[in-house]
């Protein structure tokens, strides 16, 4: 809880999932929160949501009412079908594997159930709600929101959580800013178990699983809700709504015709649909900043990063935004810290949100491939994993396809990754020292160590495996502080060991580019050609001393398949020294 000197009066525009998450999180941090919402009552439109572990873990932290868990369905299996019905990928122990990997569940919820749980918790924490109030204008000099009804709400901070059609965004930009069509629309369908007489289909509903069907220009997703009492289907197809129309009633016959020739099981489900709406899927261009110059307005959720639903991260990332913002505001010691806190929030969330947006468009490409050579290669990747635990990116990215290197990259071939891998680089000893590190896996086991000393013309690091066997030496000359030299024991040249059999001289050369990003928390992208094959980034999950000057934080080291993790770990050591180190060590 913050002190009185740091206490804020916070005005949140919007009581969607992101706004409610921010309300709960900010209230838990001890701030006074008021929420302005344009609807007369909190009955949000929409249907089912896939809540992934990055968001579901927040529910316990926020102490949401048990109703949210009672309303959930936890899919026990995940299956990807070709549109014809052929199974391309299947993970029969999906729920167990997710819990084991993330220590949090993947659950499916009706949007209304989650909204009501968040609303109840916010009310319990003392949050005030003003319904039937639509933002008209904002006075940034006085941090005042004026509504169309003529009311004014003044505070210390305004959180813009008013969604895709954000009025706060227009006030900030000083112009109209309507969302843009993505070229897709969604049919959203919710069936109750009682509507379905077919015994086989009824079993699908009552035994929660998650199913994807992917086909030329379209795909479908289906999963159970409310512990197997409802069934949610989303059909993603090319947009044929008139310009300027974002939602309208659809034709059931037209919808069914679009899926003629698809899996008979899917079509049997569609035979039970008696009415349907069409929703145009929209997006916005990236905002230059999520924080205004006066540091009294900040954006989150669809107001700043609306995304296609193809990664199941729209709601989840909005919940993350609210959680991070509220948690950061708990660290305030005085109101004068607000500008730095908001910039830190932007540094943590903006690049992540915008990266997910870009990935959703890539996912559309992967799911909607027309029949042909590229689709056949995609299906081969799927089928190569059939009968195995799905590897690679998170469930909705279950293609198993990583955007890794074009060819394996390694100095030490025995350390090539076969799946997406995350390590943690932890400093040892004095927090201001750069001489010693441990590199650990996700289970906390030490994989590599680095130790160092001074030599007559600079510094040296010795990089070893867990047994103490030396793998590399890293040298830096005082005269060229930005240049590091990596040497192998007994070797005078560095070549791509993983490309030893290739005839291509280019593949044998090992040239990687490291790009540095981040104004507050540092991150480093490792680039091979036009592909990011690894990322080294500071993470608040390891250290609450956020980006303190001179402090040497732990770093996450994330890499794609086909990359030598010892090489990337060495790059992480160099990044840590370059970003946080001191030659006084």
N, C-alpha and C positions, 0 to 999 in steps of 0.2 A: 504494500500500500504506500502511495506517495505521501510526502509531507504536505502541510498546508501551503508551503511556499511553492510547491510544484503542482498543486491541484488545478485541474483544468475544468472548464465548462465546455463540453463537447456537443456540437450539433451535428447529427447524422442525417443526411438527406437520403431516404430510402430504407425500407424495411424488408428488402429481399434478403437472401441468405448472407450476402457479404455485409450488408448493413447491420443485420442482427448479430453476426459473428463479431463485428467491430464493437457493437454495443455491449455484448457480454464481456469481451476481452478488456475493453476500456473500463467498464464498471468493476471488474475484478481487480484492476490496477488502482482503484480508488478514486476515479474521476467521476464527475457528475455528467450524466448522459441524457440528452433529449433526442428523440427520433421523429422526424417529419416524414409522413407517408401519404401519398396521394390517394390511395384506395380508402373506401369507407370502412372496410374490415379486412383483416389479414387472412384472406383466402387466396393464396397465390395460384395463378394459372400454371399449367404444366402437368406433368405426369411423373414418370419414374426418374430416379437419379441413381447413378452408380457412385457410391461413396468409397473412394480408395483409401488405403491405410494412412496416407499423408494427411487426410482429413478426419478419418474415423478415430484416430488416436486423440484428437482434440476433444471428443465428446466426453471422455472420462475426466480430462483435465478441467473442462468447463463444468463438470458435474451436471450434465443435462439430465432431465427426468428420465426415468426408466421407460417411459412411453416410447422413446425413440428406438430403444433396443427391441421392445415388444413389437414395434411396427416393421422391423427390419426383416429382410430375407437374406441369408448368407449362402451364396451359390457354392455348392460342393464341387462342381466341375465347370470347366470352360471348354467350349468346343467351337472351332471355326469350320464352317462348311463352305465348299464351293456352292455357287448359286443353284446348281443341279441337285444338291444334297450330299455330294461326296464329302466325307470328313477329311479335312486337310490337317487339322491339329486338334489334339484333345489332351486335357490335363485332368484326370479323374480325381485327383486329391488337391484340387485347386485351393479350397479353403484352408486345408492344413498347411500347404506349402506357403501360402500368403502369410498366415499367422506366424509360422516358423521363421520366415525371412524378415518380416517387418514388425513383428510383435504387435500387430494390430490387424483387425479384420477388413476384408473387402465385403461391403454390404450393399444391398439395393433397398432404396427407400422411396416412398411417395414424397414428392416435394412438399406437399402440405404437412405431412407428419413431421418432417424436419423443421419446417418453418414454425410450426406450433410449439415444438420443443424448445427451440431457440427463444421464441417470444416469451414462453413461460419462464424460462431461466432469466431472461433480461428483466422481466417484471419483478421477479424474486430479488434481483440485485438492485432494485430501485430505479431502473431506467424508466423515463417518462415518454409516452407515445402521444403524438398529435396526428390523428388520422384525418383523412379527407383534406389534406393540406398539400398543395402543389407549389414547388419552388417557382417564383417569378423572377427574382433578381437577388443579387448578393452585393452588399456594401463591404468591400474588402477593408476599407479604412476602419470600420467599427466591428468587423467580423459578425455581420448581421445578415440573416436570411429573411427575405420578404416573400410572402406567399401570395397567391392569386386572391385569397380571401382577405388580404390586407393585414394579416398578422405579421409580427416581427419576432425573430428568435435570435438572440445575441449570445455569443460565447467567446471562448479563446481560440477555438479550432473548429473548422467545418470539415466534415468527412463526406466527400461526394461518393455515395454508393447508390446513385439513382439510375443505374443500369444503362442499357444500350442507347436509350433515347435521353440521355442525361442532359437536364437543363443546366446543372452545375458546370458541365463541360462547356456549354455554349457561353455561359457567363464568364468563364475563365478565358476562353478563346476570343470573346467579344464578337462572335458571329454565329450564324446557324451552322450546325454540323451534323447533318442527318447521316445515319449509318448507310453503308454501301452494300449492295447485294453480293453474295459470294458465288451465285450461280446454282445454289442448291436450295431445296426446301425439304421440310420434314413432315411426314404424317406421324402424329403421335396417337397411340391407341392404348387404352387400358380396358382389359376384359376382366370380369370377375369369374372365379371358379364356377359359380352357379350358372353362368351363361353357357358353359361348355359341357356338352353331353358326351362328346367323344371320349371314351375311357383312356385312350393313349394320350390324347392332348391334356386331359384332366391330370394325368400323372405328371406331365411336364410342369404344370402349374404348381401342383402340390409338393413337388420335390425340387426345390430351387436349384437351378443351374443357369449358366449364362451361355447364350448361343449367338454367333455371328454368321451371317450369310453374305458372301462377297461376290459381286458379279459385275458385268460390263455397265459402267455408268451409274451404279447404284449399290446399296448394301442395306442390310436389315440387322437389327439387334433386338434380342428378346430375353426377358428375365422376369422372375417372380417378384412380387411385392407382398408386404404384410404377411410374412411368414407362410407364403404359399396360398393366400386367399385371392390374390389378384395377379394378372399377367400383363406386363408392359411390353409393347412392341413399338419400335421406332423404325420407320422406313425413310431412307435418305435417297432422294432422287433429284434429277435436274429441275431447276426452278422454272415453272411456267406461269407463275402469278403475274398479273399486269404490273407495270411500273407504278410505284407508290403504294401498292397493296402489300402489307406485311403479313396479314392473316385473313383467311376466309374459309367458309365451309367448303369441303371438298366432295367430290363424287366418289362414292364407294366403288362404283363400276370402273371408273377411270383408274382408281388405285389398284384394283385387282388386275386390270389389264396390264399395268406396268410390270406385274410380277408373274405373268403367264410364262410357263416353262421353267419356273423356279421350283425349288424343293416342294414336293407335295405336302409335306408337314407344314411348311410356312403357309401355303395356300389354304390348307384346312383351317388354320387359325384365322386367316383373313376372311373365311366364309362366315365367321361369327360376328364380323364387324357390321354394324347397321348405320353408323354415322362417323364422320371423320372430319377433322380440320387440317388445313394446310398452313404451315408456318414457314415463311421466307427466312432463310438463314442469312444473317447480316454480320458485317464487321466494320471496324474503323481503321483508319490509318494510325500508325503509332504516334503517340503524343511525345513532344519534345521533352516535357517534364511532367511529373505527377504532383508537383508541389509548386504553389505560386510564389512569387517573389517576396511576399510579406510573411510567408510561412504560417498562414492561417487557413489554408485550404489544401487538402490532400485527397487523392483519388484512390479508389480500389475497385476490384471486380470488373463487371462489364462496362462500367463507366470509363475505364481506361484500357482494358484488354479483352474485349469480347472475342470469343473463339468458337470455331466450329465444334460440334459435339463429338468429334471422331476420336478423341483421346479420353473421353469421360472426365475432363479436367476443368470444365467451366465452373461448376459449383465448387469443386474441390479447391481450385486456386483462389476463388473468392473467399472461401472460409480461411484459407491460409493467410490471405492478405489481412483479414480482420484480426486473426490471431497474432500475427507478427506485429502489426501496428499497436495493438493494445499492450502487448508484452513489452515492446520498446518504451512505450509511454510510462510503464511502471518503473523505469530506471531514472526518470527525471528527478533531479535534486532541486531545481528551480525552473521557473517558466522560461528563463533565458536559454535553457537547453533545447527548447522546442525546435528551432531551425535545424540544429544538428541531428536531432532524433528523426525528423521528417526526411532529411537527406539520407540518413542511414536506412530508413525504411525503403526509400526509393532505390537505393543501391542494392538492397537485398531482394526486392520484389520485381522491379521493372524488367530487368534482363530475363528473369525467369519467366514472368508472364508472357513477355513478347516472344521468347523462344518457344513456348508451348503453342502460341498462336501459329507460328510458322510451321511447327511440326504437324498441326492439325491439317494444314493444306497438303503436306507431304503424305499424311495418312490417307487423305481422300484419294490421292493419286494411287497409292498402294492398293486400296480396297476396290477402286472403281476401274481397274485396268480392263480394256477391251480384250477379247480373246486374241491370243497371238503369242509371239515369242517371249515378250516381257512377262506376260501373265503366266506362261508355262514355267519360266525360271522362278517366278515368285512361288508358284505351287510346289516346285521341287524343294524349295527351302522349307516350306511348311511340312511336306511329306517326309523330309529327312529327319524331322523331330517327332513324327507320329509315334506314339507309344512311349515317349520320353517326357520328362518334365520340360515344359516350355522354357527355353532359354531366352536371354536377351532382355529387351526393354519391358516396361510394365505391361500388365495384362492386355490393355487395349492395343498396345503395339505388339501383339502376339505374332506378327509376321516372322519373328525370329531373325529378321534382317537387320544387321547393324550397319550404320554408316561409317564403317571403319576404313582401314587403309585398302588401297587397291591390291596390295600384295602384303604378305606378312612383313613386319618390321622388327628386327632384333639384332642386338649385339650379343646377347646371351640367349640362344635359341631355346634352352630348356625352360625359360620363363615366359614363353609366349602364352597369352591368354586365349582361352577357347570360348569365353562368354564375357559379357560386361562385368567388369571387376572394379571394386572400390577398395582402396587402401587408405590408411591414415598415417600421415607423417607427423610424428610427435617430437617436439624439442625435448632435450634432456638437460638437466642441470639448470644453471642460471637462465632465467627467462630472456636475458639480454645477450646470451652467448649464442654463437652460430656454429659451434664446433661439433656438437653431438646431436644425433637424431636416432629415433627408432621408427621403422616402418612396419605397421601392423595390419593384419587382415581384419575383416569384419567381426571375427570371433576373438579379437584381442591378441592373437598370436604374433610374435615378432618374426617378420620375414627377412628384413634387412636392417643393418645398422650403418651409421656413418659417424666417424670420429675424425678429428682434425688437429692440426698443429701449425705453427708458423715455420716457414723456411726462409732462406735468405733473400728471396725476391718475391714474397707474397705468402699465400696461404695454401694449404693442401687438405683435402678430405680423403679419407680412405673408406671405401664403400664395401661392405662385406655381407655375405649371406648369414642366415641364422646360426650356422655352425661356426662362423668366424672366418670362413674361406674368403680371401680378398677377390672381389669382382672387378672393381675399377679404382682408379685414383683420379681425383679432381684437383686441378691446379688453377690458380688465378694469379696473374702477374700484377704487381703494384702499378706498373706503368700502363696496364690496360685493364682497369677495374671491371669493365663490362664484358671482358672475354674470359671464358673458362675453357680449360683443356681437359678432355677425358682420355685417359690412357688405359689400356688393357695390360695386365701382367704378361710380359713376354711378347707383346704385339707392338708393331710400329705403325699400323694403319687401322682405321675403323671402317669396316664394311658391313653391309647388311647380311648377317649370317643366315637369315631365313631365306635369302634369295640365292644361296650357293649354287643351286642346280639350274638357275635360269640363264638363258643366253643374253638377256637384256642387261646392258651395262647400266641403264638408268635404274633398274630395279636393284642393282647391287649397290648403288650409291645411297647413302643414308643422309638425306637432307630434310630436317624438320624445322619448322618455323614456330617460335613461341611468341604469342601475342599477349600483351598485358592489358587487363581491363580493370575497371572498378575505381571509383573515387574514394570510397570509404573502406569497403572490404575488397581485398585484392583477389583477382582470379587470373589465371594464365591458361590460354588455349594452346594446345600442341597441334600444329597443322601439318598434314602430309598432302601436298598438292592443294586441292580445294576441299579437303575433308578434315574436320576436327576429329582426331583420333584419341585425344585425351584432354582432360581438364584438371588443373590444380587450383583449388579454391579455398579461401578462408571460410569457415563455417561457425556460426554461433552455437551449434550443438556441442562443440568441444570446449568452448571457452566463453565466459560471460564478460571478459575484458575486451570489449568490442573495439578492435582497431586502435588500441592505445598506442601512442607514439613510443617506439622503442621496444614494444612488447612483441615477442616472437610466438605467434599462435600456431596451433595444430592446423594442418591442412588436409582436406579431402583430396585424394588422388583417384580420379575416375577415368577408366579407359575402356575402349571398345575391344572386341575380339581381334586377334591377330597382331597384338602389340606386345613387345617385350616389357613386362612390368618392372623389371630391374632398371631398364633404360628410363622409363617414365618416372620411376622413383628418384633416380639421379637428377632428372630435370626438376623434380619437386624440391630437392635439396638446393639446387642452384636458384630456383625461384624464391625459396625461403630466405636464402642469403641475400639475394638481390633486393627483395622487397622489404625485409625486416632486419637485416643483419648489420653488423658493425665489424670493421677490421680490427677493432681493439681486442677481439676475443683471442 
